[in-house]
Amino acid sequence: MDDIFIEDENPANFLGCCDRFEYEILIFFCIFQLKNRNIGISRERGILHERASSGIYMGDEGRIALHAASHPLARTLLERGIPQFHRFSVPQFERLRVQKEHASALEHFPEAIGSISDSASVSVHVTERQNDLSSFGQTVSPVIYLSPPGELEEGMNLQIHIHDLLTTDASTEVGEMFHQWWEMANRDETPIIGLDGAYWCSCDDVAEGLLRLIKGGFPSGGSMNVCGRRYWSMEATWLEFEMLVSRTLAGREGRFNLSHLQADEGPVVEVEDLKTAQKRIPRPSLDRLHESLESISNEGWNPRTPFRQSLMLIVAELAHHYKMS
């Protein structure tokens, strides 16, 4: 369909020509029906325009297939996605556990979680292993990899690679590191800090971004990276983590000192000259992720969770795991 233009020097004239309620119903109807279109109003000249989109959409019968249903990101996708009317499929052997874990949400959305084997239509796959997809025809369905695979498959299939996800899942390299750091912080020991840092991102930010993509439409083909925007050295990560563990232990024992109670401004953020050579691992390209999100909601990839808050959640999960009251 060609672009549609309604010329008007004053956008208010267009919006005022119909009742506000009827206008909102009309917009809702357009969004619901035209799932292969993006509709917007330009502020410059009051233009209502419609442009074609090459995105892959969920569809009315589509589900999000969580092959790795126990992964922290999968749990966060469920927590955020169920109230947004997304429907999920999980492996049959994990269905009862997942339903129990999200029982409160299922009281309001009883059909939100089904079995992958029973799903008539799977639109988005969330997995860690390529062989999870062997029984599915992967020609146009997006795949979200919780850890970057070694090779990229060709075709229309979009592959999303998650990098540097903050997690306590001990089956991952990052999760294992935080478990070791917890034990060392409890013994007042310092780990051997590696040279490479990370572009940390929280499960909440990643889940929010992925759900926006799922709802608004994936670009087709190729790959896309997801990670944080700012680089954090391992030394800075350890210092922040150790401080939070120290305060947690002090709270448990009721033995605070001045360093525990002294306010600070959070992790140090330094200004760097981008023209000079950086001795760090290069950040994966976020261009496609940012542009895709920006085309959907006019807001690109903009993680909101502060680094300290993300680490506080990591410490809280570890304290719970090790039964620290």
C-alpha atoms as a printed R data frame, in Angstrom:
    type eleno elety resid chain resno       x       y      z
1   ATOM     1    CA   MET     A     1   0.000   0.000  0.000
2   ATOM     2    CA   ASP     A     2   1.247   3.477 -0.867
3   ATOM     3    CA   ASP     A     3   1.832   6.031  1.877
4   ATOM     4    CA   ILE     A     4  -1.341   7.882  2.933
5   ATOM     5    CA   PHE     A     5  -1.075  11.598  3.687
6   ATOM     6    CA   ILE     A     6  -3.653  13.876  5.306
7   ATOM     7    CA   GLU     A     7  -2.330  17.393  4.950
8   ATOM     8    CA   ASP     A     8  -3.149  19.887  7.711
9   ATOM     9    CA   GLU     A     9  -1.061  22.727  9.063
10  ATOM    10    CA   ASN     A    10  -2.502  22.208 12.549
11  ATOM    11    CA   PRO     A    11  -2.540  18.624 13.901
12  ATOM    12    CA   ALA     A    12  -5.207  19.609 16.409
13  ATOM    13    CA   ASN     A    13  -7.674  20.142 13.541
14  ATOM    14    CA   PHE     A    14  -7.385  16.507 12.518
15  ATOM    15    CA   LEU     A    15  -7.741  15.164 16.054
16  ATOM    16    CA   GLY     A    16 -10.608  17.516 16.773
17  ATOM    17    CA   CYS     A    17 -12.661  16.365 13.829
18  ATOM    18    CA   CYS     A    18 -13.799  13.266 15.662
19  ATOM    19    CA   ASP     A    19 -14.821  12.475 19.157
20  ATOM    20    CA   ARG     A    20 -11.847  11.550 21.385
21  ATOM    21    CA   PHE     A    21 -13.312   8.200 22.351
22  ATOM    22    CA   GLU     A    22 -14.076   7.258 18.754
23  ATOM    23    CA   TYR     A    23 -10.546   8.274 17.763
24  ATOM    24    CA   GLU     A    24  -8.963   6.019 20.378
25  ATOM    25    CA   ILE     A    25 -11.184   3.110 19.293
26  ATOM    26    CA   LEU     A    26 -10.161   3.736 15.678
27  ATOM    27    CA   ILE     A    27  -6.455   3.682 16.557
28  ATOM    28    CA   PHE     A    28  -6.903   0.469 18.571
29  ATOM    29    CA   PHE     A    29  -8.697  -1.134 15.622
30  ATOM    30    CA   CYS     A    30  -5.919  -0.111 13.242
31  ATOM    31    CA   ILE     A    31  -3.192  -1.499 15.521
32  ATOM    32    CA   PHE     A    32  -5.116  -4.759 15.955
33  ATOM    33    CA   GLN     A    33  -5.930  -5.293 12.298
34  ATOM    34    CA   LEU     A    34  -2.914  -3.888 10.468
35  ATOM    35    CA   LYS     A    35  -0.268  -6.086 12.056
36  ATOM    36    CA   ASN     A    36   2.023  -5.632  9.079
37  ATOM    37    CA   ARG     A    37   1.863  -1.826  9.199
38  ATOM    38    CA   ASN     A    38   3.254   0.946 11.394
39  ATOM    39    CA   ILE     A    39   0.952   3.969 11.862
40  ATOM    40    CA   GLY     A    40   1.987   7.319 13.297
41  ATOM    41    CA   ILE     A    41   1.213  11.024 13.304
42  ATOM    42    CA   SER     A    42   3.961  13.463 12.346
43  ATOM    43    CA   ARG     A    43   4.127  16.589 14.496
44  ATOM    44    CA   GLU     A    44   5.619  18.669 11.728
45  ATOM    45    CA   ARG     A    45   2.637  18.998  9.388
46  ATOM    46    CA   GLY     A    46  -0.167  17.022 10.982
47  ATOM    47    CA   ILE     A    47   0.363  14.100  8.633
48  ATOM    48    CA   LEU     A    48  -1.227  10.739  9.253
49  ATOM    49    CA   HIS     A    49   1.015   8.302  7.445
50  ATOM    50    CA   GLU     A    50   1.214   4.574  7.011
51  ATOM    51    CA   ARG     A    51   4.370   2.747  6.089
52  ATOM    52    CA   ALA     A    52   4.978  -0.904  5.329
53  ATOM    53    CA   SER     A    53   6.982  -2.978  7.774
54  ATOM    54    CA   SER     A    54   8.983  -6.143  7.144
55  ATOM    55    CA   GLY     A    55   8.589  -7.350 10.727
56  ATOM    56    CA   ILE     A    56   7.581 -10.819 11.865
57  ATOM    57    CA   TYR     A    57   4.496 -10.613 14.058
58  ATOM    58    CA   MET     A    58   3.164 -12.959 16.695
59  ATOM    59    CA   GLY     A    59  -0.289 -13.412 15.211
60  ATOM    60    CA   ASP     A    60  -3.448 -14.234 17.112
61  ATOM    61    CA   GLU     A    61  -2.437 -17.864 17.711
62  ATOM    62    CA   GLY     A    62   1.265 -17.250 18.275
63  ATOM    63    CA   ARG     A    63   3.078 -18.283 21.431
64  ATOM    64    CA   ILE     A    64   6.510 -17.699 22.905
65  ATOM    65    CA   ALA     A    65   8.226 -21.072 23.244
66  ATOM    66    CA   LEU     A    66  10.489 -21.128 26.311
67  ATOM    67    CA   HIS     A    67  12.665 -24.182 25.797
68  ATOM    68    CA   ALA     A    68  14.945 -23.138 28.677
69  ATOM    69    CA   ALA     A    69  12.073 -22.421 31.057
70  ATOM    70    CA   SER     A    70  14.254 -22.482 34.194
71  ATOM    71    CA   HIS     A    71  16.648 -19.798 32.937
72  ATOM    72    CA   PRO     A    72  16.401 -16.488 34.861
73  ATOM    73    CA   LEU     A    73  15.609 -14.554 31.687
74  ATOM    74    CA   ALA     A    74  12.806 -16.982 30.833
75  ATOM    75    CA   ARG     A    75  11.322 -16.473 34.295
76  ATOM    76    CA   THR     A    76  11.509 -12.706 33.860
77  ATOM    77    CA   LEU     A    77   9.851 -12.936 30.444
78  ATOM    78    CA   LEU     A    78   6.982 -14.845 32.074
79  ATOM    79    CA   GLU     A    79   6.653 -12.388 34.960
80  ATOM    80    CA   ARG     A    80   6.496  -9.400 32.635
81  ATOM    81    CA   GLY     A    81   4.826 -11.011 29.637
82  ATOM    82    CA   ILE     A    82   1.795 -12.719 31.208
83  ATOM    83    CA   PRO     A    83   0.197  -9.438 32.412
84  ATOM    84    CA   GLN     A    84   0.795  -8.055 28.887
85  ATOM    85    CA   PHE     A    85  -1.417 -10.840 27.431
86  ATOM    86    CA   HIS     A    86   1.460 -12.810 25.936
87  ATOM    87    CA   ARG     A    87   1.008 -16.575 25.782
88  ATOM    88    CA   PHE     A    88   3.859 -18.992 26.460
89  ATOM    89    CA   SER     A    89   4.721 -22.630 25.834
90  ATOM    90    CA   VAL     A    90   7.175 -24.613 27.963
91  ATOM    91    CA   PRO     A    91   8.426 -28.221 27.812
92  ATOM    92    CA   GLN     A    92   5.827 -30.669 29.115
93  ATOM    93    CA   PHE     A    93   8.069 -31.894 31.944
94  ATOM    94    CA   GLU     A    94   8.426 -28.326 33.259
95  ATOM    95    CA   ARG     A    95   4.863 -27.170 32.797
96  ATOM    96    CA   LEU     A    96   3.556 -27.950 36.296
97  ATOM    97    CA   ARG     A    97   6.573 -26.338 37.970
98  ATOM    98    CA   VAL     A    98   6.283 -23.189 35.862
99  ATOM    99    CA   GLN     A    99   2.537 -22.962 36.422
100 ATOM   100    CA   LYS     A   100   3.050 -23.290 40.168
101 ATOM   101    CA   GLU     A   101   5.775 -20.648 40.133
102 ATOM   102    CA   HIS     A   102   3.449 -18.194 38.367
103 ATOM   103    CA   ALA     A   103   0.202 -19.295 39.995
104 ATOM   104    CA   SER     A   104  -0.856 -15.803 41.056
105 ATOM   105    CA   ALA     A   105  -0.604 -14.462 37.501
106 ATOM   106    CA   LEU     A   106  -2.422 -17.505 36.093
107 ATOM   107    CA   GLU     A   107  -5.424 -16.757 38.294
108 ATOM   108    CA   HIS     A   108  -6.070 -13.796 36.007
109 ATOM   109    CA   PHE     A   109  -4.617 -15.306 32.794
110 ATOM   110    CA   PRO     A   110  -5.350 -19.074 33.033
111 ATOM   111    CA   GLU     A   111  -4.438 -19.827 29.396
112 ATOM   112    CA   ALA     A   112  -1.092 -18.028 29.463
113 ATOM   113    CA   ILE     A   113   1.110 -21.155 29.849
114 ATOM   114    CA   GLY     A   114   0.805 -24.288 27.744
115 ATOM   115    CA   SER     A   115   3.038 -27.099 26.523
116 ATOM   116    CA   ILE     A   116   5.312 -26.766 23.518
117 ATOM   117    CA   SER     A   117   4.138 -30.155 22.270
118 ATOM   118    CA   ASP     A   118   0.499 -28.959 22.366
119 ATOM   119    CA   SER     A   119   1.133 -25.626 20.713
120 ATOM   120    CA   ALA     A   120  -0.428 -25.238 17.285
121 ATOM   121    CA   SER     A   121   1.663 -22.189 16.505
122 ATOM   122    CA   VAL     A   122   5.045 -21.200 17.903
123 ATOM   123    CA   SER     A   123   6.156 -17.745 16.830
124 ATOM   124    CA   VAL     A   124   9.257 -17.044 18.915
125 ATOM   125    CA   HIS     A   125  11.730 -19.553 20.367
126 ATOM   126    CA   VAL     A   126  13.793 -18.827 23.472
127 ATOM   127    CA   THR     A   127  16.517 -21.433 23.827
128 ATOM   128    CA   GLU     A   128  20.102 -22.180 24.781
129 ATOM   129    CA   ARG     A   129  20.637 -25.163 22.512
130 ATOM   130    CA   GLN     A   130  20.239 -25.468 18.759
131 ATOM   131    CA   ASN     A   131  18.896 -29.033 19.015
132 ATOM   132    CA   ASP     A   132  15.844 -27.740 20.908
133 ATOM   133    CA   LEU     A   133  14.605 -26.558 17.531
134 ATOM   134    CA   SER     A   134  15.162 -29.763 15.572
135 ATOM   135    CA   SER     A   135  11.459 -30.612 15.486
136 ATOM   136    CA   PHE     A   136  10.358 -27.163 14.337
137 ATOM   137    CA   GLY     A   137  10.471 -25.703 10.859
138 ATOM   138    CA   GLN     A   138  12.804 -22.751 11.375
139 ATOM   139    CA   THR     A   139  12.273 -20.723  8.223
140 ATOM   140    CA   VAL     A   140  10.748 -17.469  9.449
141 ATOM   141    CA   SER     A   141  10.432 -17.781 13.232
142 ATOM   142    CA   PRO     A   142  12.742 -15.625 15.374
143 ATOM   143    CA   VAL     A   143  15.049 -17.380 17.819
144 ATOM   144    CA   ILE     A   144  16.312 -15.749 21.007
145 ATOM   145    CA   TYR     A   145  19.533 -17.352 22.202
146 ATOM   146    CA   LEU     A   146  20.249 -16.941 25.897
147 ATOM   147    CA   SER     A   147  23.922 -17.499 25.122
148 ATOM   148    CA   PRO     A   148  25.592 -16.682 21.787
149 ATOM   149    CA   PRO     A   149  25.885 -19.754 19.524
150 ATOM   150    CA   GLY     A   150  29.074 -20.515 17.678
151 ATOM   151    CA   GLU     A   151  27.601 -20.327 14.201
152 ATOM   152    CA   LEU     A   152  24.833 -18.371 12.543
153 ATOM   153    CA   GLU     A   153  22.345 -20.242 10.410
154 ATOM   154    CA   GLU     A   154  21.273 -18.760  7.121
155 ATOM   155    CA   GLY     A   155  17.739 -17.993  6.018
156 ATOM   156    CA   MET     A   156  14.881 -15.752  7.120
157 ATOM   157    CA   ASN     A   157  15.297 -16.789 10.729
158 ATOM   158    CA   LEU     A   158  16.329 -13.925 13.034
159 ATOM   159    CA   GLN     A   159  18.741 -14.898 15.808
160 ATOM   160    CA   ILE     A   160  19.056 -12.707 18.899
161 ATOM   161    CA   HIS     A   161  22.202 -13.229 20.969
162 ATOM   162    CA   ILE     A   162  22.207 -12.258 24.658
163 ATOM   163    CA   HIS     A   163  25.595 -11.103 25.998
164 ATOM   164    CA   ASP     A   164  26.778 -10.405 29.572
165 ATOM   165    CA   LEU     A   165  23.453 -11.128 31.271
166 ATOM   166    CA   LEU     A   166  23.610 -10.651 35.037
167 ATOM   167    CA   THR     A   167  22.439 -13.917 36.543
168 ATOM   168    CA   THR     A   168  23.030 -16.293 39.444
169 ATOM   169    CA   ASP     A   169  22.330 -19.368 37.320
170 ATOM   170    CA   ALA     A   170  25.299 -21.569 38.232
171 ATOM   171    CA   SER     A   171  25.085 -23.389 34.898
172 ATOM   172    CA   THR     A   172  26.308 -20.216 33.170
173 ATOM   173    CA   GLU     A   173  29.818 -18.785 33.327
174 ATOM   174    CA   VAL     A   174  28.572 -15.519 34.846
175 ATOM   175    CA   GLY     A   175  26.405 -17.274 37.419
176 ATOM   176    CA   GLU     A   176  29.246 -19.565 38.475
177 ATOM   177    CA   MET     A   177  31.487 -16.524 38.896
178 ATOM   178    CA   PHE     A   178  29.019 -14.796 41.225
179 ATOM   179    CA   HIS     A   179  28.646 -17.938 43.348
180 ATOM   180    CA   GLN     A   180  32.437 -18.082 43.736
181 ATOM   181    CA   TRP     A   181  32.565 -14.376 44.531
182 ATOM   182    CA   TRP     A   182  29.865 -14.794 47.184
183 ATOM   183    CA   GLU     A   183  31.868 -17.464 48.958
184 ATOM   184    CA   MET     A   184  35.075 -15.433 48.770
185 ATOM   185    CA   ALA     A   185  33.368 -12.253 50.000
186 ATOM   186    CA   ASN     A   186  32.051 -14.220 52.980
187 ATOM   187    CA   ARG     A   187  35.620 -15.260 53.787
188 ATOM   188    CA   ASP     A   188  37.042 -11.748 53.275
189 ATOM   189    CA   GLU     A   189  39.066 -12.990 50.327
190 ATOM   190    CA   THR     A   190  39.681 -11.293 47.004
191 ATOM   191    CA   PRO     A   191  39.436 -13.248 43.750
192 ATOM   192    CA   ILE     A   192  41.943 -13.069 40.947
193 ATOM   193    CA   ILE     A   193  40.427 -10.408 38.728
194 ATOM   194    CA   GLY     A   194  40.539 -11.027 35.001
195 ATOM   195    CA   LEU     A   195  41.489  -8.341 32.514
196 ATOM   196    CA   ASP     A   196  38.296  -8.522 30.477
197 ATOM   197    CA   GLY     A   197  35.229  -6.678 31.711
198 ATOM   198    CA   ALA     A   198  31.673  -6.878 30.480
199 ATOM   199    CA   TYR     A   199  28.763  -4.860 29.134
200 ATOM   200    CA   TRP     A   200  26.410  -5.993 31.893
201 ATOM   201    CA   CYS     A   201  22.665  -6.003 31.344
202 ATOM   202    CA   SER     A   202  19.870  -6.934 33.750
203 ATOM   203    CA   CYS     A   203  17.186  -9.555 33.141
204 ATOM   204    CA   ASP     A   204  14.496  -6.909 33.633
205 ATOM   205    CA   ASP     A   205  15.868  -4.628 30.911
206 ATOM   206    CA   VAL     A   206  16.458  -7.474 28.464
207 ATOM   207    CA   ALA     A   207  13.008  -8.985 29.035
208 ATOM   208    CA   GLU     A   208  11.344  -5.588 28.590
209 ATOM   209    CA   GLY     A   209  13.194  -4.984 25.329
210 ATOM   210    CA   LEU     A   210  12.467  -8.450 23.931
211 ATOM   211    CA   LEU     A   211   8.763  -8.207 24.768
212 ATOM   212    CA   ARG     A   212   8.630  -4.891 22.927
213 ATOM   213    CA   LEU     A   213  10.169  -6.587 19.888
214 ATOM   214    CA   ILE     A   214   7.816  -9.553 20.135
215 ATOM   215    CA   LYS     A   215   4.789  -7.293 20.377
216 ATOM   216    CA   GLY     A   216   5.858  -4.808 17.735
217 ATOM   217    CA   GLY     A   217   7.421  -7.084 15.138
218 ATOM   218    CA   PHE     A   218  10.844  -8.624 14.525
219 ATOM   219    CA   PRO     A   219  12.981  -7.732 11.534
220 ATOM   220    CA   SER     A   220  13.593 -10.863  9.497
221 ATOM   221    CA   GLY     A   221  16.863 -12.627  8.818
222 ATOM   222    CA   GLY     A   222  20.361 -12.236 10.200
223 ATOM   223    CA   SER     A   223  21.279 -11.637 13.818
224 ATOM   224    CA   MET     A   224  20.910  -9.071 16.579
225 ATOM   225    CA   ASN     A   225  22.899  -8.492 19.772
226 ATOM   226    CA   VAL     A   226  21.606  -7.561 23.226
227 ATOM   227    CA   CYS     A   227  23.927  -6.299 25.968
228 ATOM   228    CA   GLY     A   228  24.442  -3.279 28.180
229 ATOM   229    CA   ARG     A   229  25.692  -0.009 26.753
230 ATOM   230    CA   ARG     A   230  28.382   0.766 29.339
231 ATOM   231    CA   TYR     A   231  31.565  -1.195 29.918
232 ATOM   232    CA   TRP     A   232  32.356  -2.313 33.458
233 ATOM   233    CA   SER     A   233  35.764  -3.692 34.385
234 ATOM   234    CA   MET     A   234  35.880  -6.836 36.490
235 ATOM   235    CA   GLU     A   235  37.640  -4.868 39.223
236 ATOM   236    CA   ALA     A   236  34.812  -2.324 39.390
237 ATOM   237    CA   THR     A   237  32.258  -5.143 39.332
238 ATOM   238    CA   TRP     A   238  33.970  -6.955 42.207
239 ATOM   239    CA   LEU     A   239  34.351  -3.825 44.333
240 ATOM   240    CA   GLU     A   240  30.653  -3.034 43.997
241 ATOM   241    CA   PHE     A   241  29.635  -6.650 44.596
242 ATOM   242    CA   GLU     A   242  31.901  -7.020 47.649
243 ATOM   243    CA   MET     A   243  30.535  -3.812 49.159
244 ATOM   244    CA   LEU     A   244  26.951  -5.021 48.792
245 ATOM   245    CA   VAL     A   245  27.761  -8.432 50.280
246 ATOM   246    CA   SER     A   246  29.558  -6.732 53.184
247 ATOM   247    CA   ARG     A   247  26.501  -4.619 53.939
248 ATOM   248    CA   THR     A   248  24.259  -7.669 53.660
249 ATOM   249    CA   LEU     A   249  26.373  -9.621 56.151
250 ATOM   250    CA   ALA     A   250  26.495  -6.631 58.492
251 ATOM   251    CA   GLY     A   251  22.714  -6.426 58.389
252 ATOM   252    CA   ARG     A   252  22.392 -10.107 59.220
253 ATOM   253    CA   GLU     A   253  24.759  -9.877 62.181
254 ATOM   254    CA   GLY     A   254  23.727  -6.382 63.289
255 ATOM   255    CA   ARG     A   255  27.354  -5.222 63.253
256 ATOM   256    CA   PHE     A   256  27.582  -2.033 61.239
257 ATOM   257    CA   ASN     A   257  30.571   0.251 61.040
258 ATOM   258    CA   LEU     A   258  31.042   3.673 59.504
259 ATOM   259    CA   SER     A   259  31.887   2.296 56.063
260 ATOM   260    CA   HIS     A   260  28.588   0.401 55.973
261 ATOM   261    CA   LEU     A   261  26.516   3.441 56.916
262 ATOM   262    CA   GLN     A   262  28.381   6.031 54.888
263 ATOM   263    CA   ALA     A   263  26.447   7.203 51.815
264 ATOM   264    CA   ASP     A   264  28.150   7.228 48.448
265 ATOM   265    CA   GLU     A   265  27.194   8.139 44.922
266 ATOM   266    CA   GLY     A   266  27.274   4.639 43.536
267 ATOM   267    CA   PRO     A   267  29.758   3.102 41.117
268 ATOM   268    CA   VAL     A   268  32.287   5.495 39.651
269 ATOM   269    CA   VAL     A   269  31.471   6.491 36.069
270 ATOM   270    CA   GLU     A   270  34.485   8.006 34.312
271 ATOM   271    CA   VAL     A   271  34.601  10.187 31.220
272 ATOM   272    CA   GLU     A   272  36.734   8.609 28.508
273 ATOM   273    CA   ASP     A   273  38.251   9.907 25.313
274 ATOM   274    CA   LEU     A   274  36.773   7.752 22.569
275 ATOM   275    CA   LYS     A   275  39.511   8.841 20.145
276 ATOM   276    CA   THR     A   276  42.202   7.045 22.126
277 ATOM   277    CA   ALA     A   277  42.766   3.320 21.873
278 ATOM   278    CA   GLN     A   278  40.698   1.365 24.387
279 ATOM   279    CA   LYS     A   279  42.230  -1.678 26.069
280 ATOM   280    CA   ARG     A   280  39.019  -3.603 26.384
281 ATOM   281    CA   ILE     A   281  36.856  -6.073 24.537
282 ATOM   282    CA   PRO     A   282  34.773  -4.332 21.862
283 ATOM   283    CA   ARG     A   283  31.075  -4.021 22.551
284 ATOM   284    CA   PRO     A   284  28.800  -6.100 20.302
285 ATOM   285    CA   SER     A   285  26.939  -3.925 17.835
286 ATOM   286    CA   LEU     A   286  23.610  -2.694 19.198
287 ATOM   287    CA   ASP     A   287  22.618  -0.791 16.055
288 ATOM   288    CA   ARG     A   288  20.021  -3.249 14.792
289 ATOM   289    CA   LEU     A   289  18.446  -3.718 18.220
290 ATOM   290    CA   HIS     A   290  18.260   0.041 18.786
291 ATOM   291    CA   GLU     A   291  16.857   0.797 15.337
292 ATOM   292    CA   SER     A   292  14.276  -2.001 15.575
293 ATOM   293    CA   LEU     A   293  13.001  -0.836 18.957
294 ATOM   294    CA   GLU     A   294  13.021   2.776 17.788
295 ATOM   295    CA   SER     A   295  10.878   1.924 14.771
296 ATOM   296    CA   ILE     A   296   8.340   0.190 17.016
297 ATOM   297    CA   SER     A   297   7.933   2.653 19.863
298 ATOM   298    CA   ASN     A   298  10.122   5.668 19.003
299 ATOM   299    CA   GLU     A   299  12.409   4.614 21.858
300 ATOM   300    CA   GLY     A   300  15.483   2.563 21.172
301 ATOM   301    CA   TRP     A   301  17.578   0.335 23.419
302 ATOM   302    CA   ASN     A   302  17.840   2.316 26.640
303 ATOM   303    CA   PRO     A   303  18.466   0.065 29.690
304 ATOM   304    CA   ARG     A   304  17.018   1.722 32.787
305 ATOM   305    CA   THR     A   305  18.138  -0.481 35.662
306 ATOM   306    CA   PRO     A   306  21.158   1.050 37.478
307 ATOM   307    CA   PHE     A   307  24.184  -1.196 37.806
308 ATOM   308    CA   ARG     A   308  24.067  -1.140 41.611
309 ATOM   309    CA   GLN     A   309  20.404  -2.103 41.663
310 ATOM   310    CA   SER     A   310  21.107  -5.036 39.329
311 ATOM   311    CA   LEU     A   311  23.892  -6.248 41.612
312 ATOM   312    CA   MET     A   312  21.652  -5.804 44.671
313 ATOM   313    CA   LEU     A   313  19.216  -8.280 43.108
314 ATOM   314    CA   ILE     A   314  22.098 -10.679 42.410
315 ATOM   315    CA   VAL     A   315  23.222 -10.483 46.061
316 ATOM   316    CA   ALA     A   316  19.646 -10.975 47.281
317 ATOM   317    CA   GLU     A   317  19.257 -14.103 45.129
318 ATOM   318    CA   LEU     A   318  22.551 -15.501 46.414
319 ATOM   319    CA   ALA     A   319  21.585 -14.779 50.036
320 ATOM   320    CA   HIS     A   320  18.326 -16.634 49.465
321 ATOM   321    CA   HIS     A   321  20.106 -19.512 47.732
322 ATOM   322    CA   TYR     A   322  22.487 -19.959 50.646
323 ATOM   323    CA   LYS     A   323  19.604 -19.714 53.142
324 ATOM   324    CA   MET     A   324  20.848 -16.534 54.752
325 ATOM   325    CA   SER     A   325  17.993 -15.033 56.748
